[in-house]
Amino acid sequence: MSHTRNGGDLVVESLTNLGAETVFGLPGQHALGLFDALRRSPLRYVGLRVENNAGFAADGYARIADTVAPLFLSTGPGALTSLAALQEAAAASAPVLAVSSQIPSAGLGGRRRGYLHELADQQASFRDIVKSVHTARTASQIPSALAAAWQSALTVPYGPVWVEIPQDILLAPTTVPRVTGLHAEPRPLAPRTELVAEAAMLLAVAERPVILAGGGVVRAGADRELLCLAEKLGAPVASTFGAKGAFPWEHPLSLQSWLEDRHTTDLLEDADVVLVVGSGLGELSSNYHTFAPRGRMIQIEADLGKLESNHPAVGIHADARLTLTALIDSLPAREHDGRGEAAAADVLKRVRERIDGQGLELEQQVLASVRAALPDDSPAFFDMTILGYWAWSAWDARRPGAMHSAQGAGGLGYGFPAALGAAAARNGAGPVLAISGDGGALYSIAELATARQHNLDVTWLIVDDGGYGILREYMTGAFGEATATELARPDFVRLAESFGVPATATTPETLSADLTVALATPGPSVVVLPALLRMFAPTHLES
């Protein structure tokens, strides 16, 4: 059967020209023109079972592939179901390009024609979440709209973007030539020279400098520059939960990621100059806004809205790598007396003593077993679960971009579908680990079908404590008892096996061995750990 090219073909041709290789999504009636065009393209399609999970998968792919991940959605309910995933992508600066259908052109502009899935203003639901919104109302607008969206997604700070195209435009025949010359280059965000000079002057005379590295360091690929600057200054480095792997975990200057510990906060507050790189100093990065610096602050941040949003600083609106490079070149060599290394060692000693005094041997054993089983080059994706909260502070990622979680927006159900997207990006290069609690697992349990259908190399560790464990702790601490946190749940082993996914039940004692076997076996697998884990005591409440 011969085919007349249409708007759907222009979409896949444009994405292919821009560099896309894989598309995530879920078909719907208005978007059939998009999905039909996929079979005439070289694009690989990974179909999820729920739109929100498809968004999480695109997010995971974007983080691992370090490029734009297209996400195909249908009008109305399908599009709206992706909102939580796009919020996480926005919070974590993941470049997801959502392409959604729209009702036919005749119904646009609030005309309320009564079309299926009709919204008076579909874009309005996304404007507060994505970086930019783009609409193609004619076939000839499609390539340019997609190129503009692609450029926006990859211009720092990275983030999700939204493109929508009416159903009739996707289906209508087009005379627009085949797309072959479409390109989109992100705009560099270089620091202003006078700001670099001011920051370098402060750092050159600092006696107690400390660096707080945020997720912007990882996204900018600035880990080498961070290490070079820290060693040049002799400055201890704390990494936020989004900056795992940005600084070597066991380096003498490393404060690791104990940002919820008052000992780390005290050292940051005592610094005469704090250099914040790629962090907006939000709730989690500031020990729940108890951090109150007494010295000067320099903040390097690509997201203009986060610059000085929490503390006065020498604000440098720029890419982290470009700015760190400029600072390294501007600073003179200096001798160190070992003060920074001694300060870092003292903080970690105090943190360890505090944790060891809380009777949390099981939790530390479980986290250590997971770390021991996971190959160094394999990424881990944590859901919002107690083991994930432990990992924020205690997990050694071993390399940049090897640990991810939903701590940006904080929604449940992220871990497994994001890991599926990461596995698609790795394309057989090794296993990916997902970690969920039983409550979060039920958000994405349908994606066992996706894992099996596409034979994605993901091992899913489900820690089953019979409910929403972290909320149970929060409520018990605040009110004396928990309400609405206890859950009926399935036999996860038998359920996984019903999808054709190998599964095993484990114990804390056999966890490392069972995970090692599962991770070494190609394809999807599930490991279930019945365990009631606890969080370490917070310190921000003491303030």
C-alpha positions as CSV (number, residue, x, y, z in Angstrom):
1,M,0.0,0.0,0.0
2,S,1.5,3.3,-1.1
3,H,1.7,6.1,1.5
4,T,1.3,9.8,1.1
5,R,3.6,11.7,3.5
6,N,1.8,13.6,6.2
7,G,2.5,15.7,9.4
8,G,3.4,12.6,11.4
9,D,6.2,11.9,8.9
10,L,7.5,15.5,9.3
11,V,7.7,14.9,13.0
12,V,9.8,11.7,12.8
13,E,11.9,13.1,10.0
14,S,12.6,16.2,12.0
15,L,13.5,14.3,15.2
16,T,15.8,12.0,13.3
17,N,17.6,15.0,11.7
18,L,18.0,16.5,15.2
19,G,19.7,13.4,16.5
20,A,17.0,11.4,18.1
21,E,17.4,7.6,18.2
22,T,14.7,6.4,20.6
23,V,11.1,7.6,21.3
24,F,9.0,6.8,24.4
25,G,5.3,7.1,24.6
26,L,1.8,5.6,24.5
27,P,-0.6,5.9,21.6
28,G,-4.0,7.5,21.6
29,Q,-6.6,8.3,19.0
30,H,-5.5,11.8,18.2
31,A,-1.8,10.8,18.1
32,L,-2.2,7.9,15.7
33,G,-0.5,9.9,12.9
34,L,2.6,10.2,15.1
35,F,2.8,6.5,15.9
36,D,2.0,5.4,12.3
37,A,4.9,7.5,11.1
38,L,7.3,5.7,13.4
39,R,7.2,2.5,11.3
40,R,8.6,4.5,8.4
41,S,11.5,5.9,10.4
42,P,14.8,4.6,11.9
43,L,13.6,5.6,15.4
44,R,13.4,3.0,18.1
45,Y,10.1,3.0,19.9
46,V,9.8,1.9,23.6
47,G,6.1,1.8,24.6
48,L,5.1,2.1,28.2
49,R,1.8,1.2,29.8
50,V,1.1,4.5,31.5
51,E,1.9,8.0,30.2
52,N,3.5,9.1,33.5
53,N,5.8,6.1,33.4
54,A,6.6,6.9,29.8
55,G,7.7,10.3,31.0
56,F,9.8,8.8,33.7
57,A,11.4,6.5,31.2
58,A,12.2,9.4,28.9
59,D,13.7,11.2,31.9
60,G,15.9,8.2,32.7
61,Y,17.0,7.9,29.0
62,A,17.9,11.6,28.8
63,R,20.0,11.5,32.0
64,I,22.0,8.5,30.8
65,A,22.3,9.4,27.1
66,D,22.9,13.1,27.9
67,T,20.7,14.2,25.1
68,V,17.0,14.9,24.3
69,A,14.5,12.1,24.8
70,P,11.3,12.4,22.7
71,L,8.0,11.5,24.4
72,F,4.9,11.0,22.3
73,L,1.6,11.6,24.0
74,S,-2.1,11.9,23.0
75,T,-4.5,14.8,23.7
76,G,-6.2,15.4,27.0
77,P,-6.1,12.6,29.5
78,G,-2.9,11.1,28.0
79,A,-1.1,14.4,28.1
80,L,-2.2,15.3,31.6
81,T,-1.2,11.9,32.9
82,S,2.4,12.8,32.1
83,L,2.5,15.9,34.3
84,A,4.2,14.4,37.4
85,A,7.0,13.0,35.2
86,L,7.5,16.3,33.5
87,Q,7.7,18.0,36.9
88,E,10.5,15.7,37.9
89,A,12.3,16.3,34.6
90,A,12.0,20.0,35.2
91,A,13.3,19.7,38.8
92,A,16.2,17.5,37.7
93,S,16.9,19.4,34.4
94,A,16.3,16.4,32.2
95,P,15.9,17.3,28.5
96,V,12.6,15.6,27.7
97,L,10.8,16.7,24.5
98,A,7.1,15.9,24.8
99,V,5.2,15.9,21.5
100,S,1.5,15.8,22.1
101,S,-1.4,15.7,19.7
102,Q,-4.2,18.3,20.0
103,I,-7.8,18.3,19.1
104,P,-8.5,19.3,15.4
105,S,-7.6,22.8,14.4
106,A,-11.3,23.8,14.2
107,G,-11.6,23.4,17.9
108,L,-8.6,25.4,19.0
109,G,-8.8,28.9,20.6
110,G,-11.4,27.9,23.1
111,R,-14.2,27.3,20.6
112,R,-15.5,24.3,22.6
113,R,-16.6,22.2,19.7
114,G,-17.0,19.1,22.0
115,Y,-14.2,17.0,20.5
116,L,-13.0,13.9,22.3
117,H,-10.3,14.8,24.9
118,E,-11.0,18.5,24.4
119,L,-9.4,21.0,26.9
120,A,-10.1,24.7,26.6
121,D,-6.3,25.4,26.8
122,Q,-4.2,22.2,27.0
123,Q,-0.9,24.2,27.0
124,A,-1.9,26.0,30.2
125,S,-1.5,22.8,32.2
126,F,2.2,22.6,31.1
127,R,3.4,26.2,31.0
128,D,4.3,26.3,34.7
129,I,6.3,23.0,34.4
130,V,8.2,23.0,31.1
131,K,10.9,25.4,29.9
132,S,9.1,26.3,26.7
133,V,5.9,25.6,24.8
134,H,5.7,25.3,21.0
135,T,2.7,24.9,18.7
136,A,2.7,23.8,15.1
137,R,-0.6,24.8,13.4
138,T,0.5,24.0,9.9
139,A,2.7,21.2,8.4
140,S,5.4,23.7,7.4
141,Q,5.7,24.8,11.1
142,I,6.5,21.3,12.4
143,P,10.3,21.1,11.7
144,S,11.0,24.6,13.0
145,A,8.9,24.1,16.1
146,L,10.7,20.9,16.9
147,A,14.1,22.4,16.3
148,A,13.3,25.3,18.6
149,A,12.1,22.9,21.3
150,W,15.2,20.7,20.9
151,Q,17.5,23.8,21.3
152,S,15.5,24.9,24.3
153,A,15.8,21.5,26.0
154,L,19.5,21.4,25.6
155,T,20.3,25.0,26.4
156,V,21.4,25.2,30.1
157,P,19.7,24.7,32.3
158,Y,18.4,21.6,30.6
159,G,14.7,20.8,31.0
160,P,11.6,19.4,29.5
161,V,9.8,21.2,26.6
162,W,6.3,20.9,25.2
163,V,5.3,20.7,21.5
164,E,1.7,20.1,20.4
165,I,0.2,19.5,16.9
166,P,-3.5,19.3,16.0
167,Q,-4.7,15.9,14.9
168,D,-5.7,17.0,11.5
169,I,-2.2,18.5,10.8
170,L,-0.6,15.2,11.8
171,L,-2.9,13.3,9.4
172,A,-3.2,15.6,6.4
173,P,-1.1,15.0,3.3
174,T,1.8,17.4,3.0
175,T,3.9,18.7,0.1
176,V,6.7,19.9,2.5
177,P,9.9,18.2,1.2
178,R,11.4,15.4,3.2
179,V,13.3,17.0,6.2
180,T,17.1,16.6,5.6
181,G,18.8,19.8,6.7
182,L,17.4,20.5,10.2
183,H,19.8,21.4,13.0
184,A,19.6,22.9,16.5
185,E,22.6,23.9,18.6
186,P,22.2,24.9,22.2
187,R,23.4,28.3,23.2
188,P,26.4,28.4,25.5
189,L,26.0,30.3,28.8
190,A,29.5,31.7,29.5
191,P,30.2,33.7,32.7
192,R,30.8,37.5,32.6
193,T,34.5,38.3,33.1
194,E,33.9,40.9,35.8
195,L,32.0,38.3,37.9
196,V,34.7,35.7,37.5
197,A,37.3,38.3,38.6
198,E,35.3,39.2,41.7
199,A,34.8,35.5,42.6
200,A,38.5,34.7,42.1
201,M,39.5,37.6,44.3
202,L,37.3,36.3,47.2
203,L,38.6,32.8,46.8
204,A,42.3,33.9,46.5
205,V,42.2,35.4,50.0
206,A,39.8,32.9,51.6
207,E,41.2,31.1,54.7
208,R,38.4,28.6,55.1
209,P,36.8,28.1,51.7
210,V,34.2,25.3,51.3
211,I,32.6,24.1,48.1
212,L,29.0,22.9,47.8
213,A,28.6,21.0,44.5
214,G,25.1,20.7,43.0
215,G,23.5,18.7,40.2
216,G,24.6,21.4,37.8
217,V,28.1,20.1,38.0
218,V,27.0,16.6,36.8
219,R,24.9,18.0,34.0
220,A,27.7,20.3,32.8
221,G,30.2,17.5,32.9
222,A,32.4,19.6,35.2
223,D,33.6,17.0,37.6
224,R,37.3,17.3,36.5
225,E,37.1,21.1,36.8
226,L,35.6,20.7,40.3
227,L,38.3,18.4,41.5
228,C,41.0,20.7,40.0
229,L,39.6,23.8,41.7
230,A,39.1,22.1,45.1
231,E,42.7,20.9,45.1
232,K,44.0,24.3,44.1
233,L,42.1,25.9,47.0
234,G,42.4,23.1,49.5
235,A,38.7,23.4,50.0
236,P,36.4,20.6,51.4
237,V,33.6,19.6,49.0
238,A,30.1,18.6,49.9
239,S,27.9,17.1,47.2
240,T,24.2,17.6,47.1
241,F,21.9,14.6,46.5
242,G,21.7,15.5,42.8
243,A,25.5,15.7,42.5
244,K,26.4,12.2,43.3
245,G,29.7,11.3,41.8
246,A,30.6,14.9,41.0
247,F,33.5,14.6,43.5
248,P,35.4,11.5,44.5
249,W,33.7,9.9,47.5
250,E,37.0,8.9,49.3
251,H,39.0,12.0,48.4
252,P,40.7,13.6,51.5
253,L,38.7,16.8,50.8
254,S,35.4,15.0,50.3
255,L,32.5,15.8,52.8
256,Q,30.5,13.2,50.8
257,S,26.7,14.0,50.8
258,W,25.7,14.2,54.5
259,L,23.7,17.4,53.9
260,E,21.0,16.4,56.4
261,D,23.6,16.3,59.2
262,R,24.3,19.4,61.3
263,H,28.0,18.7,61.3
264,T,28.2,19.4,57.6
265,T,25.9,22.4,57.9
266,D,28.2,23.8,60.7
267,L,31.3,23.5,58.5
268,L,29.5,25.3,55.6
269,E,28.3,28.1,58.0
270,D,31.8,28.5,59.4
271,A,33.5,29.0,56.0
272,D,34.7,32.5,55.2
273,V,33.8,31.9,51.5
274,V,31.3,29.3,50.3
275,L,31.4,28.5,46.6
276,V,28.0,27.0,45.5
277,V,28.2,25.4,42.1
278,G,25.1,24.3,40.3
279,S,22.7,24.3,43.2
280,G,19.8,26.6,44.1
281,L,20.2,25.8,47.8
282,G,16.7,24.4,48.1
283,E,15.2,22.5,51.0
284,L,17.2,19.3,50.8
285,S,20.5,21.0,49.9
286,S,20.3,23.5,52.8
287,N,19.4,21.0,55.6
288,Y,15.8,22.1,55.3
289,H,16.7,25.8,55.2
290,T,18.6,25.8,58.5
291,F,21.8,26.6,56.7
292,A,22.7,30.2,57.6
293,P,26.1,31.2,56.1
294,R,28.2,33.7,58.1
295,G,30.8,34.3,55.4
296,R,30.6,35.4,51.8
297,M,28.9,33.3,49.2
298,I,29.6,32.8,45.5
299,Q,26.8,31.0,43.5
300,I,27.3,29.6,40.0
301,E,23.9,28.7,38.6
302,A,22.5,28.3,35.1
303,D,18.9,28.7,36.2
304,L,18.4,32.4,36.5
305,G,15.4,32.0,38.8
306,K,17.5,30.2,41.4
307,L,20.3,32.7,41.5
308,E,20.4,34.3,45.0
309,S,16.9,33.0,45.6
310,N,17.8,31.8,49.1
311,H,20.9,33.7,50.2
312,P,22.8,36.9,49.0
313,A,25.8,35.9,46.9
314,V,28.1,36.9,44.1
315,G,25.7,35.5,41.6
316,I,27.2,34.1,38.4
317,H,24.5,33.2,35.9
318,A,26.5,30.7,33.8
319,D,27.3,27.1,32.9
320,A,29.2,25.3,35.7
321,R,32.0,23.9,33.6
322,L,32.8,27.2,31.8
323,T,32.8,29.1,35.0
324,L,35.0,26.6,37.0
325,T,37.5,26.6,34.1
326,A,37.6,30.4,34.2
327,L,38.1,30.4,38.0
328,I,40.9,27.9,37.7
329,D,42.7,30.0,35.1
330,S,42.2,33.2,37.3
331,L,43.4,31.9,40.6
332,P,47.1,31.9,41.6
333,A,48.8,28.8,42.9
334,R,48.7,28.6,46.7
335,E,50.2,26.4,49.4
336,H,47.9,24.4,51.7
337,D,48.4,23.5,55.3
338,G,46.1,20.5,55.3
339,R,43.3,22.4,57.1
340,G,40.7,21.5,54.5
341,E,41.6,17.8,54.6
342,A,41.5,17.8,58.5
343,A,38.1,19.6,58.5
344,A,36.6,17.1,56.1
345,A,37.9,14.1,58.1
346,D,36.6,15.6,61.4
347,V,33.1,16.1,59.9
348,L,32.9,12.6,58.6
349,K,34.1,11.2,61.9
350,R,31.4,13.1,63.7
351,V,28.7,12.0,61.2
352,R,29.8,8.4,61.5
353,E,29.7,8.5,65.3
354,R,26.2,10.0,65.2
355,I,24.9,7.4,62.8
356,D,26.5,4.5,64.6
357,G,24.9,5.5,67.8
358,Q,21.3,5.0,66.5
359,G,21.2,1.2,66.2
360,L,20.8,1.2,62.4
361,E,23.0,-1.7,61.6
362,L,20.3,-3.4,59.4
363,E,19.9,-0.3,57.2
364,Q,23.6,0.1,56.7
365,Q,24.0,-3.6,55.9
366,V,21.3,-3.5,53.3
367,L,22.7,-0.4,51.6
368,A,26.3,-1.9,51.6
369,S,25.0,-5.1,50.2
370,V,23.3,-3.3,47.3
371,R,26.5,-1.3,46.6
372,A,28.6,-4.4,46.7
373,A,26.4,-6.2,44.2
374,L,26.1,-3.3,41.6
375,P,28.9,-3.0,39.0
376,D,30.7,0.3,39.2
377,D,29.7,1.3,35.7
378,S,26.0,0.5,36.3
379,P,23.6,3.3,37.3
380,A,21.1,3.0,40.1
381,F,17.6,4.6,40.1
382,F,16.0,5.1,43.5
383,D,12.3,5.6,44.1
384,M,11.1,7.7,47.0
385,T,11.7,5.0,49.6
386,I,13.6,4.7,52.8
387,L,16.5,3.0,51.2
388,G,16.6,5.8,48.7
389,Y,16.6,8.4,51.4
390,W,19.6,6.6,52.9
391,A,21.3,6.6,49.6
392,W,21.0,10.3,49.2
393,S,23.4,10.7,52.1
394,A,25.4,7.4,52.2
395,W,25.6,6.1,48.6
396,D,29.0,6.2,46.8
397,A,28.0,6.6,43.2
398,R,31.6,6.1,42.1
399,R,31.2,8.2,38.9
400,P,29.1,11.2,37.8
401,G,25.5,10.4,36.8
402,A,25.5,6.9,38.3
403,M,22.8,7.6,40.9
404,H,19.4,9.1,40.3
405,S,16.3,9.5,42.3
406,A,13.0,11.4,42.2
407,Q,14.2,13.9,44.9
408,G,13.7,16.8,42.5
409,A,9.9,16.7,42.6
410,G,9.5,13.9,45.1
411,G,6.8,11.8,43.3
412,L,6.4,8.1,43.8
413,G,6.8,5.5,41.0
414,Y,10.0,7.0,39.4
415,G,12.6,4.3,40.0
416,F,11.6,1.4,37.8
417,P,10.3,3.2,34.6
418,A,13.3,5.6,34.7
419,A,15.6,2.6,34.9
420,L,13.9,1.1,31.9
421,G,14.7,4.3,30.0
422,A,18.2,4.2,31.2
423,A,18.5,0.6,30.0
424,A,17.2,1.6,26.6
425,A,20.0,4.3,26.5
426,R,22.7,1.8,27.5
427,N,21.3,-0.6,24.8
428,G,23.0,-3.7,26.2
429,A,26.0,-2.1,27.7
430,G,25.3,-3.5,31.2
431,P,22.6,-3.8,33.8
432,V,20.6,-1.0,35.5
433,L,19.3,-1.2,39.0
434,A,16.0,0.1,40.2
435,I,15.1,0.3,43.9
436,S,11.5,0.8,45.1
437,G,9.4,0.3,48.2
438,D,6.3,-1.8,47.9
439,G,4.1,1.3,47.8
440,G,6.1,3.0,45.0
441,A,6.4,-0.3,43.2
442,L,2.6,-0.5,42.7
443,Y,2.7,2.8,40.8
444,S,4.8,1.2,38.0
445,I,4.1,-2.5,38.3
446,A,2.4,-2.5,34.9
447,E,5.8,-1.7,33.3
448,L,7.0,-5.3,34.0
449,A,5.2,-5.9,30.7
450,T,7.3,-3.2,29.1
451,A,10.5,-4.7,30.6
452,R,9.6,-8.1,29.2
453,Q,8.5,-7.0,25.8
454,H,11.6,-5.0,25.1
455,N,13.9,-7.3,27.1
456,L,15.4,-4.4,29.0
457,D,18.3,-5.2,31.3
458,V,16.9,-3.9,34.6
459,T,17.0,-5.6,38.0
460,W,14.3,-4.2,40.2
461,L,14.8,-4.5,44.0
462,I,11.6,-4.1,45.9
463,V,11.9,-3.5,49.6
464,D,8.6,-4.7,51.0
465,D,7.7,-3.2,54.4
466,G,3.9,-3.4,54.0
467,G,3.2,0.2,53.4
468,Y,4.5,3.7,52.8
469,G,7.4,3.4,55.1
470,I,8.8,6.9,55.1
471,L,5.3,8.4,55.6
472,R,4.8,5.9,58.4
473,E,7.9,7.3,60.1
474,Y,6.9,10.9,59.5
475,M,3.4,10.5,60.9
476,T,4.5,8.5,63.9
477,G,7.1,11.1,64.7
478,A,4.6,14.0,64.3
479,F,1.4,12.5,65.6
480,G,2.4,9.4,67.6
481,E,0.8,7.0,65.2
482,A,0.4,6.5,61.5
483,T,-2.8,6.7,59.4
484,A,-3.4,5.5,55.8
485,T,0.1,4.1,55.4
486,E,-0.5,0.4,55.7
487,L,-1.1,-1.4,52.4
488,A,-2.4,-4.7,51.0
489,R,0.1,-5.8,48.4
490,P,0.6,-8.7,46.0
491,D,3.0,-11.6,46.1
492,F,5.6,-9.6,44.1
493,V,7.6,-12.7,43.1
494,R,4.6,-14.6,41.6
495,L,3.3,-11.4,40.0
496,A,6.7,-10.8,38.3
497,E,6.8,-14.4,37.1
498,S,3.3,-14.0,35.6
499,F,4.8,-11.4,33.3
500,G,7.6,-13.8,32.4
501,V,10.1,-11.9,34.5
502,P,12.4,-14.0,36.8
503,A,12.0,-13.1,40.4
504,T,13.4,-14.2,43.8
505,A,12.7,-13.5,47.4
506,T,15.8,-12.6,49.4
507,T,16.9,-11.7,53.0
508,P,19.4,-9.1,54.3
509,E,21.9,-11.9,54.6
510,T,21.5,-13.2,51.1
511,L,20.7,-9.9,49.4
512,S,24.2,-9.2,48.0
513,A,24.5,-12.7,46.4
514,D,21.0,-12.7,45.0
515,L,21.4,-9.2,43.5
516,T,24.7,-10.1,42.0
517,V,23.1,-13.1,40.2
518,A,20.2,-11.1,39.0
519,L,22.3,-8.2,37.7
520,A,24.6,-10.7,35.9
521,T,21.7,-12.3,34.1
522,P,20.7,-10.3,30.9
523,G,17.1,-9.1,30.7
524,P,14.7,-8.0,33.4
525,S,14.5,-9.5,36.9
526,V,13.0,-8.8,40.3
527,V,14.4,-9.3,43.7
528,V,12.1,-8.8,46.7
529,L,13.4,-8.0,50.2
530,P,10.9,-8.1,53.0
531,A,12.4,-5.7,55.5
532,L,11.3,-2.9,57.9
533,L,13.9,-0.2,57.5
534,R,14.2,3.0,59.5
535,M,15.7,6.4,58.8
536,F,18.5,8.0,60.8
537,A,17.4,10.8,63.1
538,P,17.3,14.2,61.4
539,T,19.3,17.2,62.7
540,H,17.3,20.1,61.3
541,L,14.6,19.7,63.9
542,E,17.2,20.3,66.6
543,S,17.7,23.8,65.2
